[in-house]
Structure formats: structure tokens, C-alpha cells
Amino acid sequence: MKTSVSGKRHGVMLVNPGGPGLKGLDMPVTMQDKMPKEIREQYDLIGFDPAAWAKAARSRAV
């Protein structure tokens, strides 16, 4: 999620969901109201899924 104030931009901030199995791709969007305004203005927020849970297809052991 890009900062809305490009003149104040300092870089990017990676948001890690923490524990195993948690999804993080949408985390910057879902957390934007909880983050201080200064953070939202100065950093592009990046979310990711450490274990690719959101995009993983279900599989079964054979």
C-alpha cells in the first residue's frame, strides 16, 4: 500500500503477521486505521504470506 504523501516518503515497511499459518497479504489494508498517521504518511506498507497460505492450493498426501 503506497503512502498517500509522496513528499514525506522514507521507504517501505514490511508487515509480518507473526505466528505460523497467519495470512499477511492484506495486513497493511486491515491495519491502516491502527497505525499512526506518521507511519502511513512516511512508508509504503508491504504485506506478505511467509508460508504462501493465501495462495496455496489444497493438497493431500498420497
PyMOL commands that place a pseudoatom at each C-alpha (Angstrom):
pseudoatom trace, name=CA, resn=MET, resi=1, chain=A, elem=C, hetatm=0, pos=[0.000, 0.000, 0.000]
pseudoatom trace, name=CA, resn=LYS, resi=2, chain=A, elem=C, hetatm=0, pos=[1.645, 3.232, -1.145]
pseudoatom trace, name=CA, resn=THR, resi=3, chain=A, elem=C, hetatm=0, pos=[1.822, 6.237, 1.108]
pseudoatom trace, name=CA, resn=SER, resi=4, chain=A, elem=C, hetatm=0, pos=[-0.612, 8.973, 0.194]
pseudoatom trace, name=CA, resn=VAL, resi=5, chain=A, elem=C, hetatm=0, pos=[2.009, 11.687, 0.884]
pseudoatom trace, name=CA, resn=SER, resi=6, chain=A, elem=C, hetatm=0, pos=[4.890, 11.006, -1.512]
pseudoatom trace, name=CA, resn=GLY, resi=7, chain=A, elem=C, hetatm=0, pos=[6.897, 14.072, -0.382]
pseudoatom trace, name=CA, resn=LYS, resi=8, chain=A, elem=C, hetatm=0, pos=[7.250, 12.590, 3.128]
pseudoatom trace, name=CA, resn=ARG, resi=9, chain=A, elem=C, hetatm=0, pos=[8.144, 9.081, 1.967]
pseudoatom trace, name=CA, resn=HIS, resi=10, chain=A, elem=C, hetatm=0, pos=[11.103, 7.457, 3.783]
pseudoatom trace, name=CA, resn=GLY, resi=11, chain=A, elem=C, hetatm=0, pos=[10.857, 3.967, 2.290]
pseudoatom trace, name=CA, resn=VAL, resi=12, chain=A, elem=C, hetatm=0, pos=[8.953, 0.739, 2.823]
pseudoatom trace, name=CA, resn=MET, resi=13, chain=A, elem=C, hetatm=0, pos=[7.815, -1.136, 5.918]
pseudoatom trace, name=CA, resn=LEU, resi=14, chain=A, elem=C, hetatm=0, pos=[7.294, -4.882, 5.795]
pseudoatom trace, name=CA, resn=VAL, resi=15, chain=A, elem=C, hetatm=0, pos=[4.356, -6.117, 7.877]
pseudoatom trace, name=CA, resn=ASN, resi=16, chain=A, elem=C, hetatm=0, pos=[4.821, -9.664, 9.194]
pseudoatom trace, name=CA, resn=PRO, resi=17, chain=A, elem=C, hetatm=0, pos=[1.719, -11.457, 10.511]
pseudoatom trace, name=CA, resn=GLY, resi=18, chain=A, elem=C, hetatm=0, pos=[3.711, -13.330, 13.142]
pseudoatom trace, name=CA, resn=GLY, resi=19, chain=A, elem=C, hetatm=0, pos=[2.655, -16.840, 14.069]
pseudoatom trace, name=CA, resn=PRO, resi=20, chain=A, elem=C, hetatm=0, pos=[2.510, -19.840, 11.787]
pseudoatom trace, name=CA, resn=GLY, resi=21, chain=A, elem=C, hetatm=0, pos=[-0.389, -20.063, 9.408]
pseudoatom trace, name=CA, resn=LEU, resi=22, chain=A, elem=C, hetatm=0, pos=[-1.410, -16.418, 9.585]
pseudoatom trace, name=CA, resn=LYS, resi=23, chain=A, elem=C, hetatm=0, pos=[-2.129, -14.601, 6.335]
pseudoatom trace, name=CA, resn=GLY, resi=24, chain=A, elem=C, hetatm=0, pos=[-0.390, -11.297, 5.740]
pseudoatom trace, name=CA, resn=LEU, resi=25, chain=A, elem=C, hetatm=0, pos=[-1.087, -10.143, 2.183]
pseudoatom trace, name=CA, resn=ASP, resi=26, chain=A, elem=C, hetatm=0, pos=[-3.960, -7.869, 3.219]
pseudoatom trace, name=CA, resn=MET, resi=27, chain=A, elem=C, hetatm=0, pos=[-2.458, -6.879, 6.549]
pseudoatom trace, name=CA, resn=PRO, resi=28, chain=A, elem=C, hetatm=0, pos=[-1.450, -3.323, 5.541]
pseudoatom trace, name=CA, resn=VAL, resi=29, chain=A, elem=C, hetatm=0, pos=[-5.034, -2.596, 4.470]
pseudoatom trace, name=CA, resn=THR, resi=30, chain=A, elem=C, hetatm=0, pos=[-6.636, -4.157, 7.547]
pseudoatom trace, name=CA, resn=MET, resi=31, chain=A, elem=C, hetatm=0, pos=[-4.191, -2.416, 9.919]
pseudoatom trace, name=CA, resn=GLN, resi=32, chain=A, elem=C, hetatm=0, pos=[-4.127, 1.031, 8.341]
pseudoatom trace, name=CA, resn=ASP, resi=33, chain=A, elem=C, hetatm=0, pos=[-6.575, 2.523, 10.863]
pseudoatom trace, name=CA, resn=LYS, resi=34, chain=A, elem=C, hetatm=0, pos=[-4.483, 1.171, 13.761]
pseudoatom trace, name=CA, resn=MET, resi=35, chain=A, elem=C, hetatm=0, pos=[-1.162, 2.565, 12.518]
pseudoatom trace, name=CA, resn=PRO, resi=36, chain=A, elem=C, hetatm=0, pos=[-0.063, 6.081, 13.434]
pseudoatom trace, name=CA, resn=LYS, resi=37, chain=A, elem=C, hetatm=0, pos=[-0.625, 8.694, 10.744]
pseudoatom trace, name=CA, resn=GLU, resi=38, chain=A, elem=C, hetatm=0, pos=[3.134, 9.395, 10.616]
pseudoatom trace, name=CA, resn=ILE, resi=39, chain=A, elem=C, hetatm=0, pos=[3.833, 5.770, 9.641]
pseudoatom trace, name=CA, resn=ARG, resi=40, chain=A, elem=C, hetatm=0, pos=[1.144, 5.758, 6.941]
pseudoatom trace, name=CA, resn=GLU, resi=41, chain=A, elem=C, hetatm=0, pos=[2.469, 9.031, 5.517]
pseudoatom trace, name=CA, resn=GLN, resi=42, chain=A, elem=C, hetatm=0, pos=[6.154, 8.074, 5.522]
pseudoatom trace, name=CA, resn=TYR, resi=43, chain=A, elem=C, hetatm=0, pos=[6.204, 4.427, 4.446]
pseudoatom trace, name=CA, resn=ASP, resi=44, chain=A, elem=C, hetatm=0, pos=[4.808, 2.207, 1.735]
pseudoatom trace, name=CA, resn=LEU, resi=45, chain=A, elem=C, hetatm=0, pos=[3.373, -0.774, 3.628]
pseudoatom trace, name=CA, resn=ILE, resi=46, chain=A, elem=C, hetatm=0, pos=[4.145, -4.257, 2.300]
pseudoatom trace, name=CA, resn=GLY, resi=47, chain=A, elem=C, hetatm=0, pos=[2.283, -7.388, 3.399]
pseudoatom trace, name=CA, resn=PHE, resi=48, chain=A, elem=C, hetatm=0, pos=[3.234, -10.973, 2.608]
pseudoatom trace, name=CA, resn=ASP, resi=49, chain=A, elem=C, hetatm=0, pos=[2.399, -14.558, 3.462]
pseudoatom trace, name=CA, resn=PRO, resi=50, chain=A, elem=C, hetatm=0, pos=[5.560, -16.211, 4.818]
pseudoatom trace, name=CA, resn=ALA, resi=51, chain=A, elem=C, hetatm=0, pos=[4.259, -19.685, 4.040]
pseudoatom trace, name=CA, resn=ALA, resi=52, chain=A, elem=C, hetatm=0, pos=[2.141, -18.644, 0.999]
pseudoatom trace, name=CA, resn=TRP, resi=53, chain=A, elem=C, hetatm=0, pos=[-1.072, -19.675, 2.799]
pseudoatom trace, name=CA, resn=ALA, resi=54, chain=A, elem=C, hetatm=0, pos=[-3.359, -17.273, 0.954]
pseudoatom trace, name=CA, resn=LYS, resi=55, chain=A, elem=C, hetatm=0, pos=[-2.369, -18.510, -2.495]
pseudoatom trace, name=CA, resn=ALA, resi=56, chain=A, elem=C, hetatm=0, pos=[-1.648, -22.164, -1.643]
pseudoatom trace, name=CA, resn=ALA, resi=57, chain=A, elem=C, hetatm=0, pos=[-3.828, -24.784, -3.224]
pseudoatom trace, name=CA, resn=ARG, resi=58, chain=A, elem=C, hetatm=0, pos=[-5.108, -27.590, -1.065]
pseudoatom trace, name=CA, resn=SER, resi=59, chain=A, elem=C, hetatm=0, pos=[-3.259, -30.808, -1.499]
pseudoatom trace, name=CA, resn=ARG, resi=60, chain=A, elem=C, hetatm=0, pos=[-3.472, -34.221, 0.044]
pseudoatom trace, name=CA, resn=ALA, resi=61, chain=A, elem=C, hetatm=0, pos=[-0.828, -36.731, 0.906]
pseudoatom trace, name=CA, resn=VAL, resi=62, chain=A, elem=C, hetatm=0, pos=[-0.796, -39.812, -1.280]
for i in range(1, 62): cmd.bond("trace and resi %d" % i, "trace and resi %d" % (i + 1))
show_as sticks, trace
zoom trace
